[in-house]
Amino acid sequence: MSERRGLKRRHLIYYLSVFEATTDELLGYLVDITPDGFMIMSENPPEVDRIYQVKVRLSTGKRPDKFLLLKAKSLWTRRDKSAEYYDTGFQIQNPDADTRLQIELLIKELGFRN
């Protein structure tokens, strides 16, 4: 991959579920995120070089389901260290100011502290 991300990805304390928005199919679990991209871990790798409409389930515990909707392009996939799963990197397509703010709030609420 010739391009490099400009922001450090932030790992989350919960693996939030990521679904394909049009089918509600589980794509995997959110591992890390920035306002520009994210990585998921999944049992089956998503198709690379494809634009997905995804929704990230923000709800944890007993709160009602709340989702973050994103348009994202899958850039790469590789076997996870555990070998049972795949890691896939996505680039968020044209995030607006509200989407960027929602991601920053998600990182603030659920991100590991450095």
C-alpha positions as CSV (number, residue, x, y, z in Angstrom):
1,M,0.0,0.0,0.0
2,S,1.7,3.1,-1.2
3,E,-0.3,5.6,0.8
4,R,0.0,6.0,4.6
5,R,-2.6,7.1,7.0
6,G,-2.1,10.5,8.5
7,L,-3.8,9.9,11.9
8,K,-2.9,7.3,14.5
9,R,-5.6,4.6,14.7
10,R,-7.2,4.3,18.1
11,H,-8.0,0.9,19.5
12,L,-11.3,0.5,21.3
13,I,-12.0,-1.1,24.6
14,Y,-15.0,-2.9,23.0
15,Y,-15.2,-4.7,19.6
16,L,-18.3,-3.0,18.2
17,S,-20.3,-5.0,15.5
18,V,-20.0,-3.7,11.9
19,F,-22.8,-4.6,9.5
20,E,-23.3,-4.1,5.8
21,A,-26.1,-1.6,5.9
22,T,-28.1,-2.8,2.9
23,T,-28.3,-6.5,4.1
24,D,-27.7,-6.3,7.8
25,E,-25.0,-9.0,7.3
26,L,-22.3,-8.9,10.0
27,L,-19.0,-7.9,8.4
28,G,-17.0,-8.2,11.5
29,Y,-15.9,-6.3,14.6
30,L,-14.4,-2.8,14.8
31,V,-10.8,-3.1,16.1
32,D,-9.6,0.5,15.6
33,I,-10.7,3.7,14.0
34,T,-9.8,7.3,13.0
35,P,-12.0,9.9,11.2
36,D,-10.4,8.7,8.0
37,G,-10.5,4.9,8.3
38,F,-10.9,1.8,10.4
39,M,-10.0,-1.9,10.7
40,I,-12.3,-4.8,11.3
41,M,-11.7,-8.4,12.4
42,S,-13.9,-11.1,10.9
43,E,-14.1,-14.8,10.3
44,N,-14.5,-14.3,6.5
45,P,-12.7,-11.5,4.7
46,P,-14.8,-8.8,3.0
47,E,-14.2,-8.3,-0.7
48,V,-11.2,-5.9,-1.3
49,D,-11.4,-2.8,-3.4
50,R,-15.2,-2.5,-2.8
51,I,-17.2,0.3,-1.5
52,Y,-19.5,-0.7,1.4
53,Q,-22.3,1.1,3.1
54,V,-21.7,0.0,6.7
55,K,-23.3,0.6,10.1
56,V,-21.4,0.3,13.3
57,R,-23.5,-0.6,16.3
58,L,-22.6,2.0,19.0
59,S,-24.8,0.5,21.7
60,T,-23.2,-1.5,24.5
61,G,-24.9,-3.1,27.4
62,K,-28.6,-2.4,27.9
63,R,-28.9,0.8,25.8
64,P,-31.1,0.7,22.7
65,D,-29.4,0.1,19.4
66,K,-27.7,3.2,17.9
67,F,-25.7,3.1,14.7
68,L,-23.0,5.1,13.0
69,L,-23.5,5.0,9.2
70,L,-20.4,5.1,7.0
71,K,-19.5,4.7,3.3
72,A,-16.1,3.0,3.3
73,K,-13.8,1.3,0.8
74,S,-12.0,-1.9,1.7
75,L,-8.3,-1.5,0.9
76,W,-6.6,-4.7,2.1
77,T,-7.2,-7.9,4.0
78,R,-4.8,-10.3,5.8
79,R,-4.8,-13.1,8.3
80,D,-5.0,-12.0,11.8
81,K,-2.3,-13.1,14.3
82,S,-4.8,-15.7,15.7
83,A,-5.0,-17.2,12.2
84,E,-8.7,-17.9,12.8
85,Y,-9.7,-14.4,11.7
86,Y,-9.0,-11.8,9.0
87,D,-8.1,-8.1,9.5
88,T,-9.4,-5.7,6.8
89,G,-8.6,-2.0,6.5
90,F,-11.2,0.5,5.2
91,Q,-11.0,4.1,4.1
92,I,-14.0,6.2,5.0
93,Q,-15.3,7.9,1.9
94,N,-15.9,11.7,2.1
95,P,-16.8,11.9,5.8
96,D,-18.7,15.1,6.6
97,A,-18.1,17.2,9.7
98,D,-20.9,15.4,11.6
99,T,-19.5,12.0,10.9
100,R,-16.0,13.0,11.9
101,L,-17.4,14.4,15.1
102,Q,-19.2,11.2,15.9
103,I,-16.0,9.2,15.3
104,E,-14.0,11.5,17.6
105,L,-16.7,11.1,20.3
106,L,-16.6,7.4,19.9
107,I,-12.8,7.4,20.3
108,K,-13.1,9.6,23.4
109,E,-15.7,7.4,24.9
110,L,-14.4,3.9,24.0
111,G,-10.8,4.4,23.0
112,F,-7.8,3.2,25.0
113,R,-6.0,6.0,26.8
114,N,-2.4,6.5,25.7
